[in-house]
Amino acid sequence: MNAHSPDLNVARRAVELARAAEEVVDVLVIGGGITGTGVALDAAARGLTVTLLEADDLAFGTSRFSSKLVHGGLRYLATGDLATAKESAFERHLLMTVIAPHLIRPLGQLLPFASGVTARQRAAGAAGMTMGDLLRLRARTPRAILPAPRIISARAAHDLVPALERRGLRGGMLSYDGQLVDDARLVVSVARTAASLGARILTRVRARELRSDGAIAEDVLTGETLDIRARSVINATGVWAGTLDESITMRPSRGTHIVLDAADLGRASAALTIPHEGSISRYVFALPQQSGRVIVGLTDEDAPGPVPPIAIPTEGEISFLLSTLNRVLEEPITRDRVLGAFAGLRPLVDTGADATADISRRHMVAVSEAGFISVLGGKLTTYRRMAEDAVDLASRASGLNAARSTTASLRLTDTARVMQEVPDYEGPSRSQIDFAVRAEGAMTVDDVLDRRTRVGLVDADREHARPTVEALISEVLAALA
């Protein structure tokens, strides 16, 4: 297979869009989130020709609104879903040891034995963390990467999270999981790796109608209608899957996070794991970020009705997250301290369960009545396995001459050093903006602030940075024209 540049930009897009309208590829992928880019990578790595269409930008939807954890399935153990827990632990192992160790770090997670956590919750949480370590052992993830869980003293717990309430604190259980530098950056890295293997990654191209042998699409930038032909088609549009396949009934679940200043938790060096009141299987997490922020989440609420372009957190959800967090803190955090909030919609398939929290997070891959493949459900941690299953099915259904999947041993394209720098609150640097546009496919201010960096998580930071970023993007785009 010939090597290609991993760089994505408007100049490459123009060339590849013209070719996509003229040629028949093996696999047409619809959707530029983690699932779609993962499918494109899996197929390209097998030697198949690939075109990916994304209606907006890479990681525009659910993929950028996660808790940014590559987790081993503790919650699935708590609900008795052992198969999903095993799969999560194995895929976490691959991501942290082979595929993307440069994008993931081990993160301590502290279940505080505080007055706001019942004895039953402490026992269940400690048992779950111990069982989670057995899954780590089964996946063969080294202790050097994920240390063993252990009970720690009250003093040690307070050192890790200085904002914890001292009165009634009896120590805690400390375990470890994987934390992404950023979820949107993972998507971009997967897309760039796919591009380096010859996949065409075309953003701002909306699929209007799918067939078994292609799609009618629209170039969002020009309004031009395109007939894209392919030997197989894979619908990886997440919560929007039902708009392209009427046989699918989605039941989106809204997961909301709030953004705090790291100082509010005393610049904690570990995440907090706090059980919902009365529950031993659902948790709120307070997760320190490298940007000097903490994100606290998440909710699991039904989100019926038409799927919005971007989900909006509710005040009720924000209040719930604050009240759960405040149960274990010395000084309660008030609503005015919340710097920002964001929400994503989980692409759950309606199973008739009473609540979205009861719907399995196992993914589903199936051939639609129209003859294309739909890949649904799942979670960020298991994107690689979802993609492998989707390409396997497409290969069988369409008779593609595809090799076996190799993504379990394929390292993602390294992130440029300039993009590893954490942007300060003044906004991204000139070098970061230049690289985002020249090499990562960014075209707009929102692409840079919301998906190549995460400055946009705080509205005030976004508005402060917007004029400078807009001017610099225009300069780079003009140079590429």
C-alpha positions in Angstrom: 0.0 0.0 0.0 1.3 3.4 -0.9 2.0 5.8 1.9 0.1 9.1 1.9 0.3 12.3 3.8 -1.8 12.3 7.0 -2.5 16.0 6.5 -6.1 17.2 6.0 -6.9 20.6 4.6 -9.1 22.4 2.1 -6.7 21.9 -0.8 -6.6 18.1 -0.3 -10.4 18.1 0.2 -11.0 19.8 -3.2 -8.9 17.2 -5.0 -10.4 14.2 -3.2 -13.9 15.4 -3.5 -13.6 15.6 -7.3 -12.2 12.1 -7.4 -14.9 10.7 -5.0 -17.5 11.8 -7.5 -15.8 10.0 -10.3 -14.6 6.7 -8.8 -16.2 3.7 -7.2 -14.6 2.9 -3.8 -14.8 -0.3 -1.7 -16.3 1.4 1.4 -18.2 4.6 1.8 -18.5 5.7 5.4 -21.0 8.2 6.6 -20.1 10.0 9.8 -17.0 11.7 11.0 -17.1 10.9 14.7 -15.0 8.3 16.5 -17.0 5.4 15.0 -16.9 6.6 11.4 -13.3 7.6 11.5 -12.5 4.2 13.2 -14.4 2.4 10.3 -12.4 4.4 7.7 -9.1 3.5 9.4 -10.0 -0.2 9.8 -11.0 -0.5 6.1 -8.0 1.5 4.8 -5.6 -0.6 6.9 -7.0 -3.7 5.2 -6.1 -2.4 1.8 -9.7 -1.3 0.9 -10.4 2.0 -0.9 -12.4 4.3 1.4 -14.3 7.6 1.3 -15.7 9.2 4.4 -18.4 11.9 4.3 -19.0 14.1 7.3 -21.8 16.7 7.2 -20.0 19.2 9.4 -16.5 18.8 11.1 -14.7 15.9 12.6 -15.9 15.1 16.1 -18.8 17.5 15.6 -21.3 15.3 17.5 -21.2 13.0 20.5 -17.5 12.2 20.2 -16.3 15.5 21.7 -18.8 15.5 24.6 -17.6 12.4 26.5 -16.0 12.3 30.0 -12.7 11.8 28.1 -12.1 8.5 29.9 -10.8 5.3 28.3 -12.4 3.2 30.9 -12.3 -0.4 31.9 -16.0 -0.9 32.4 -16.5 -0.5 36.1 -20.1 0.7 35.6 -20.9 -2.3 33.4 -19.7 -4.6 36.2 -22.0 -2.9 38.6 -25.0 -3.5 36.3 -24.0 -7.1 35.6 -23.0 -6.6 32.0 -19.8 -8.6 32.2 -19.3 -9.0 28.4 -19.2 -5.2 27.9 -16.9 -4.8 30.9 -14.5 -7.3 29.4 -14.6 -5.7 26.0 -13.9 -2.3 27.5 -11.0 -3.5 29.6 -9.4 -5.2 26.5 -9.9 -2.2 24.3 -8.5 0.1 27.0 -5.4 -2.1 27.1 -4.8 -1.8 23.4 -5.3 2.0 23.4 -3.0 2.5 26.4 -0.2 0.2 25.3 -0.2 0.1 21.5 -2.7 2.3 19.7 -2.5 5.7 21.4 -0.3 5.7 24.5 0.7 9.3 23.5 -2.9 10.4 23.9 -3.8 8.7 27.2 -2.5 8.9 30.8 -3.4 6.9 33.9 -5.7 8.8 36.2 -6.3 8.1 39.8 -10.0 7.8 40.7 -10.9 8.3 44.4 -14.0 6.9 46.0 -14.0 8.9 49.2 -15.2 7.2 52.4 -17.0 10.4 53.3 -20.2 11.1 55.3 -22.0 11.7 52.1 -21.2 8.1 50.9 -23.0 5.3 52.7 -21.3 2.1 54.0 -23.2 0.1 51.3 -21.9 2.4 48.6 -18.3 2.2 49.9 -18.4 -1.6 50.0 -19.9 -1.9 46.5 -17.5 0.7 45.0 -14.5 -1.0 46.6 -15.6 -4.4 45.4 -16.3 -3.1 41.9 -12.8 -1.5 41.7 -11.3 -4.8 42.8 -13.2 -6.7 40.2 -12.2 -4.0 37.6 -8.6 -4.8 38.5 -9.2 -8.5 37.7 -10.4 -7.4 34.2 -7.1 -5.3 33.9 -5.2 -8.5 34.8 -7.2 -10.5 32.2 -6.4 -7.9 29.6 -2.7 -8.0 30.6 -2.4 -4.3 31.1 0.8 -3.8 33.2 0.7 -2.4 36.7 3.2 0.2 35.5 0.4 1.6 33.4 -2.6 1.0 35.7 -1.5 0.6 39.4 -3.5 -1.7 41.7 -6.5 -0.3 43.6 -5.9 0.2 47.3 -7.5 1.7 50.4 -5.9 4.9 51.4 -6.0 7.0 54.6 -8.0 10.1 55.2 -4.9 12.2 55.0 -3.9 10.7 51.7 -7.4 11.2 50.3 -7.3 14.8 51.3 -3.8 15.3 49.8 -5.2 14.0 46.5 -8.4 16.2 46.6 -7.8 19.1 49.0 -11.4 20.3 48.7 -12.8 17.1 50.4 -14.7 17.7 53.7 -12.4 16.6 56.5 -15.2 15.9 59.0 -16.3 12.3 58.7 -13.7 11.4 56.1 -12.4 7.9 56.7 -10.1 7.5 53.8 -11.1 6.1 50.5 -10.6 3.6 47.7 -8.1 4.7 45.0 -8.1 3.0 41.6 -6.8 3.9 38.2 -8.3 4.3 34.7 -7.2 5.9 31.4 -7.8 9.6 30.6 -7.6 11.0 27.1 -5.8 14.2 26.5 -8.9 15.0 24.6 -11.7 13.0 22.9 -11.9 15.2 19.8 -8.1 14.9 19.4 -8.5 11.1 19.4 -11.0 11.4 16.5 -8.7 13.7 14.6 -5.8 11.4 15.1 -7.8 8.4 13.9 -8.9 10.4 10.8 -5.3 11.5 10.0 -4.1 7.9 10.4 -6.8 6.7 8.0 -5.8 9.5 5.5 -2.1 8.4 5.8 -3.4 5.0 4.5 -5.2 6.6 1.5 -8.7 7.1 3.0 -10.5 10.2 1.7 -11.8 12.2 4.7 -14.3 14.7 3.3 -15.9 17.1 5.8 -18.8 19.5 5.0 -20.3 16.9 2.7 -23.8 15.8 3.8 -25.3 12.4 2.8 -28.9 13.0 1.8 -29.9 9.5 0.8 -28.1 6.1 1.2 -28.2 3.1 -1.1 -26.4 -0.3 -0.9 -24.1 1.0 -3.6 -23.5 4.6 -2.6 -25.2 7.9 -1.6 -26.6 11.1 -2.9 -24.7 13.8 -1.1 -24.4 17.6 -1.0 -21.2 19.7 -0.8 -22.3 22.0 2.1 -19.8 24.7 1.0 -21.1 25.0 -2.6 -24.6 23.3 -2.6 -23.5 21.0 -5.3 -25.2 17.6 -5.5 -22.9 14.5 -5.8 -23.6 10.9 -6.5 -20.9 8.9 -4.6 -20.6 5.3 -5.6 -19.3 2.4 -3.5 -19.3 -1.4 -3.3 -20.4 -1.1 0.4 -21.9 1.7 2.5 -21.6 2.0 6.3 -23.9 4.3 8.3 -21.9 5.5 11.3 -23.9 8.7 12.1 -24.6 7.9 15.7 -27.8 9.6 17.0 -28.6 10.7 13.5 -28.6 7.1 12.1 -32.4 6.9 12.0 -32.6 9.9 9.6 -30.8 7.7 7.0 -32.4 4.4 8.0 -36.1 4.5 8.8 -36.0 1.0 10.3 -33.8 2.2 13.2 -35.5 3.7 16.3 -33.0 5.6 18.3 -33.4 6.6 21.9 -30.8 9.3 22.6 -29.7 9.8 26.2 -28.3 13.2 27.2 -25.0 13.2 29.1 -24.2 16.6 30.7 -21.0 17.9 32.2 -20.1 21.2 33.9 -16.7 22.9 33.8 -15.1 24.3 36.9 -11.8 26.0 37.7 -9.3 23.5 39.1 -8.9 25.7 42.2 -12.4 24.8 43.2 -11.2 21.3 44.1 -7.9 22.5 45.5 -6.2 21.6 42.2 -6.9 17.9 42.8 -4.4 15.3 41.4 -7.0 12.6 41.2 -10.6 12.3 40.1 -13.5 12.0 42.5 -15.9 9.1 42.1 -19.2 9.9 43.9 -22.2 7.5 43.9 -25.6 8.9 43.1 -27.7 9.1 46.2 -29.2 5.6 46.9 -27.3 4.0 44.0 -24.4 1.5 43.9 -24.1 1.5 40.1 -24.3 5.1 39.0 -21.6 7.8 39.7 -20.7 11.4 39.1 -17.1 12.0 38.3 -15.0 15.2 38.9 -12.2 14.9 36.4 -9.1 17.2 36.5 -8.0 18.3 33.0 -4.6 19.4 31.9 -6.0 22.8 31.0 -6.4 23.8 34.6 -10.1 23.0 34.5 -12.2 20.2 36.1 -15.1 18.6 34.3 -17.9 17.1 36.4 -20.4 14.7 34.9 -22.4 13.0 33.9 -26.1 12.6 33.6 -28.2 10.0 31.8 -31.5 11.6 30.8 -34.0 10.7 28.0 -33.7 13.2 25.1 -36.8 12.5 23.0 -37.8 14.4 19.9 -35.8 15.7 16.9 -32.0 15.4 17.4 -30.5 18.9 17.7 -27.2 19.8 16.1 -25.8 20.4 19.6 -27.5 19.3 22.8 -28.1 21.9 25.5 -27.6 21.1 29.2 -30.6 21.8 31.5 -30.4 23.8 34.7 -31.8 20.7 36.5 -28.9 18.6 35.3 -26.4 21.3 36.3 -28.0 21.5 39.8 -27.9 17.7 40.1 -24.2 17.5 39.3 -23.4 20.3 41.7 -25.5 18.8 44.6 -23.9 15.4 44.1 -20.4 16.9 44.1 -21.1 19.1 47.1 -22.0 16.1 49.2 -18.3 15.3 49.8 -16.8 18.8 49.7 -15.8 21.1 52.6 -17.1 24.3 50.9 -20.1 23.8 48.5 -19.6 25.1 44.9 -22.3 27.5 43.9 -23.9 27.9 40.5 -22.1 31.1 39.8 -18.7 29.2 39.9 -19.7 27.1 36.9 -17.6 28.3 34.0 -19.3 26.3 31.3 -21.5 23.3 30.6 -21.8 20.9 27.7 -23.9 17.9 26.7 -23.7 15.0 24.3 -26.3 12.5 23.1 -25.5 8.9 23.5 -26.6 6.9 20.3 -28.7 4.3 22.1 -31.0 1.9 20.2 -34.5 1.8 21.6 -35.0 -1.6 23.4 -38.1 -0.7 25.3 -36.2 -0.3 28.6 -37.9 1.9 31.3 -34.9 4.3 31.4 -31.9 5.0 29.2 -29.6 4.0 32.0 -30.9 0.5 31.6 -30.1 0.2 27.9 -27.0 -1.9 27.2 -23.9 -0.1 25.9 -23.1 -3.0 23.6 -22.8 -2.0 20.0 -25.0 -3.3 17.2 -23.9 -3.9 13.6 -26.6 -4.9 11.0 -27.5 -4.8 7.4 -30.4 -2.4 6.7 -33.4 -3.2 4.5 -31.8 -0.9 1.9 -28.7 -3.0 1.9 -26.2 -0.7 3.6 -24.6 -1.4 7.0 -25.5 0.5 10.2 -23.2 0.5 13.2 -24.9 1.8 16.4 -24.5 2.1 20.1 -21.3 1.4 21.8 -18.9 3.9 23.5 -15.7 5.7 22.8 -13.5 3.2 24.4 -14.6 0.4 22.1 -14.7 2.3 18.8 -12.0 0.1 17.3 -13.9 -3.1 17.9 -17.1 -1.5 16.6 -15.2 -0.5 13.4 -13.7 -4.0 13.0 -17.2 -5.6 13.3 -18.7 -3.2 10.8 -16.0 -3.7 8.2 -16.2 -7.5 8.7 -19.9 -7.5 8.0 -19.5 -5.1 5.0 -16.9 -7.4 3.6 -19.1 -10.5 3.9 -22.2 -8.8 2.6 -20.6 -7.1 -0.4 -17.9 -9.8 -1.2 -15.0 -7.4 -0.7 -11.5 -8.8 -0.9 -10.5 -7.6 2.5 -7.6 -8.7 4.7 -8.1 -9.3 8.4 -8.3 -6.3 10.6 -4.9 -5.0 11.8 -5.9 -2.0 14.0 -5.2 -3.9 17.2 -1.5 -3.4 16.4 -1.6 -0.1 14.5 -0.4 3.0 16.3 -2.2 6.2 15.6 -0.4 9.1 13.9 1.5 11.1 16.5 0.0 14.5 17.5 2.3 17.4 16.5 4.2 18.8 19.4 2.6 22.2 19.0 -0.8 20.7 19.5 0.3 19.0 22.7 0.8 22.4 24.3 -2.3 23.2 26.4 -3.7 26.5 25.1 -4.0 29.2 27.8 -7.3 31.0 28.4 -6.2 33.7 26.0 -6.7 31.2 23.1 -4.7 28.9 20.9 -1.3 30.0 19.6 -0.6 31.1 16.0 1.3 27.8 15.5 -1.6 25.7 16.8 -4.1 27.5 14.5 -1.8 27.1 11.5 -1.4 23.4 12.2 -5.1 22.8 12.8 -5.9 24.4 9.4 -3.0 23.0 7.4 -2.9 19.5 8.8 -6.1 18.7 10.8 -8.8 19.9 8.4 -10.1 22.8 10.4 -11.9 25.4 8.4 -13.7 27.7 10.9 -13.3 29.4 14.2 -15.5 26.8 15.9 -13.4 24.0 14.4 -10.4 25.4 16.1 -11.9 26.5 19.4 -14.3 23.5 19.9 -12.6 20.5 18.4 -8.8 21.1 17.7 -8.4 22.8 21.1 -11.1 23.0 23.8 -10.9 26.7 24.6 -14.6 26.9 23.6 -15.7 24.9 26.7 -15.9 28.2 28.5 -18.0 30.8 26.7 -16.0 33.7 28.0 -12.7 32.2 26.8 -14.3 31.5 23.4 -15.5 35.1 22.9 -12.2 36.5 24.0 -10.2 34.3 21.5 -12.6 34.5 18.6 -11.5 37.7 16.8 -7.8 36.7 16.7 -8.5 33.1 15.7 -10.8 34.2 12.9 -8.2 36.5 11.4 -5.5 33.9 11.6 -7.7 31.2 10.0 -8.4 33.5 7.1 -4.7 34.0 6.5 -4.0 30.3 6.4 -6.9 29.4 4.3 -5.9 32.1 1.8 -2.4 30.6 1.6 -3.9 27.2 0.9 -6.2 28.4 -1.9 
